[in-house]
Amino acid sequence: MRVAFMERAVSGLERIAARRGPSSLTAHLLTGSEGEDAVFFHLRRQGYIVVARRWSCGDRPGDIDLIAWQGTLLCFVEVKTRTAQDMTPAEVAVDRHKRMVLRRLARSYLRQLPQAAMPPVRFDVISVYLVPGQEKQFVHFENAFGWSERRETD
């Protein structure tokens, strides 16, 4: 119930902000932010403890959309948002380069943790579809990729 209240409060604040004038963010960044908010509350309802949103490291490009604990497992979550379900699924946008960036940032995040031993880690991708007039749809790919890429053979 508490998560639902927080979700309604954030939604209300966003409506108030929209009335105050146009955002400086482009349409695709606004859509991405709305998707990240939706996934944040979705994960909370699933029992995850979200510890960081849009985490970035000062000396490395990029950010990690969400970092959350599922029990003793630390999950680095990349969110992909779409406003229509077309032929190409949203999760396809997490290409080799994006996975490399996420791994690099995850290493930086892990180095700053106070514990000596590294916790078990998982990289997830969540596609969220915010189709107007329809309920939000979430597709969660747990352990979507690992610490290394498999070598492709010719």
C-alpha positions as CSV (number, residue, x, y, z in Angstrom):
1,M,0.0,0.0,0.0
2,R,2.9,2.4,0.8
3,V,4.4,1.9,-2.6
4,A,1.1,2.6,-4.3
5,F,0.8,5.8,-2.3
6,M,4.3,6.9,-3.3
7,E,3.6,6.1,-6.9
8,R,0.4,8.2,-6.9
9,A,2.3,11.1,-5.2
10,V,5.1,11.1,-7.8
11,S,2.5,11.0,-10.6
12,G,0.7,14.0,-9.0
13,L,3.9,15.9,-8.7
14,E,4.7,15.2,-12.3
15,R,1.3,16.6,-13.4
16,I,1.8,19.7,-11.3
17,A,5.3,20.2,-12.9
18,A,3.8,19.7,-16.4
19,R,1.3,22.6,-15.7
20,R,4.1,24.9,-14.7
21,G,5.6,24.9,-18.2
22,P,7.4,22.7,-20.6
23,S,10.3,20.6,-19.4
24,S,13.8,21.3,-20.7
25,L,14.1,17.6,-21.4
26,T,13.5,16.2,-24.9
27,A,10.5,13.9,-25.5
28,H,12.5,10.7,-25.6
29,L,14.3,11.7,-22.3
30,L,10.9,12.4,-20.7
31,T,9.6,9.0,-21.8
32,G,12.8,7.3,-20.5
33,S,12.4,9.0,-17.1
34,E,8.7,8.0,-16.9
35,G,9.7,4.4,-17.7
36,E,12.4,4.4,-15.0
37,D,9.9,5.7,-12.5
38,A,7.4,3.0,-13.5
39,V,10.1,0.3,-13.2
40,F,11.2,1.7,-9.8
41,F,7.8,1.2,-8.4
42,H,7.4,-2.2,-10.1
43,L,10.5,-3.5,-8.5
44,R,9.5,-2.1,-5.1
45,R,6.2,-4.0,-5.4
46,Q,8.2,-7.1,-6.2
47,G,10.2,-6.8,-3.0
48,Y,13.4,-5.3,-4.3
49,I,15.2,-2.6,-2.3
50,V,16.3,0.1,-4.7
51,V,19.4,1.8,-3.5
52,A,20.3,4.0,-6.4
53,R,18.6,5.6,-9.4
54,R,20.5,7.0,-12.4
55,W,23.8,6.3,-10.7
56,S,26.9,7.7,-12.4
57,C,30.6,7.8,-11.7
58,G,32.2,11.1,-12.1
59,D,35.1,9.9,-14.3
60,R,33.2,7.5,-16.5
61,P,30.5,8.2,-19.1
62,G,27.0,6.8,-18.8
63,D,24.8,5.8,-15.9
64,I,23.0,2.8,-14.4
65,D,19.3,3.3,-14.4
66,L,18.6,1.4,-11.2
67,I,20.6,-0.5,-8.6
68,A,18.6,-2.8,-6.3
69,W,19.0,-5.6,-3.9
70,Q,16.9,-8.8,-4.3
71,G,17.8,-10.4,-1.0
72,T,21.6,-10.8,-1.0
73,L,21.8,-10.4,-4.8
74,L,22.8,-6.9,-6.1
75,C,21.0,-6.2,-9.4
76,F,22.2,-3.6,-11.9
77,V,19.1,-2.7,-14.0
78,E,18.9,-1.2,-17.4
79,V,15.5,0.2,-18.3
80,K,14.3,0.5,-21.9
81,T,11.0,2.4,-22.4
82,R,8.8,2.4,-25.5
83,T,5.4,4.1,-26.1
84,A,4.4,1.5,-28.7
85,Q,5.0,-2.2,-29.3
86,D,6.5,-2.4,-32.7
87,M,8.5,-5.1,-34.4
88,T,11.7,-4.5,-32.5
89,P,11.5,-5.2,-28.8
90,A,12.9,-2.5,-26.5
91,E,15.5,-4.8,-24.9
92,V,17.4,-5.1,-28.3
93,A,18.7,-1.6,-27.7
94,V,21.0,-3.0,-25.0
95,D,23.8,-3.7,-27.4
96,R,27.4,-4.8,-26.9
97,H,28.6,-1.2,-26.3
98,K,25.9,-0.5,-23.7
99,R,26.7,-3.8,-21.9
100,M,30.4,-2.8,-21.8
101,V,29.5,0.6,-20.3
102,L,27.2,-1.0,-17.7
103,R,29.9,-3.5,-16.7
104,R,32.5,-0.7,-16.3
105,L,30.1,1.4,-14.1
106,A,29.1,-1.7,-12.1
107,R,32.8,-2.3,-11.3
108,S,33.1,1.3,-10.1
109,Y,30.0,1.0,-8.0
110,L,31.3,-2.3,-6.4
111,R,34.6,-0.7,-5.5
112,Q,32.9,1.9,-3.4
113,L,31.0,-0.6,-1.3
114,P,32.2,-0.8,2.3
115,Q,32.3,-4.6,2.4
116,A,35.4,-6.5,1.7
117,A,33.8,-9.4,-0.3
118,M,32.0,-8.6,-3.5
119,P,28.3,-9.6,-3.3
120,P,26.7,-11.8,-5.9
121,V,25.7,-9.6,-8.9
122,R,23.2,-9.8,-11.7
123,F,22.6,-7.6,-14.8
124,D,18.9,-7.2,-15.6
125,V,17.2,-5.5,-18.5
126,I,13.6,-4.4,-18.1
127,S,11.5,-3.3,-21.0
128,V,8.5,-1.2,-20.1
129,Y,5.8,-0.3,-22.6
130,L,3.9,2.8,-21.9
131,V,1.3,2.6,-24.6
132,P,-1.3,5.3,-24.3
133,G,-4.7,4.0,-23.2
134,Q,-3.2,0.7,-22.0
135,E,-1.8,-0.6,-18.7
136,K,2.0,-0.5,-18.3
137,Q,3.6,-3.7,-19.4
138,F,6.9,-4.9,-18.0
139,V,9.2,-7.5,-19.5
140,H,11.9,-8.4,-17.0
141,F,15.0,-10.2,-18.3
142,E,16.9,-11.4,-15.2
143,N,20.6,-12.1,-15.7
144,A,20.3,-10.7,-19.2
145,F,24.1,-10.7,-19.6
146,G,27.1,-11.4,-17.5
147,W,30.5,-10.0,-16.8
148,S,32.0,-11.0,-20.1
149,E,30.9,-11.5,-23.7
150,R,31.1,-14.8,-25.4
151,R,33.5,-14.8,-28.4
152,E,31.6,-15.1,-31.6
153,T,32.9,-17.7,-34.1
154,D,32.8,-17.2,-37.9
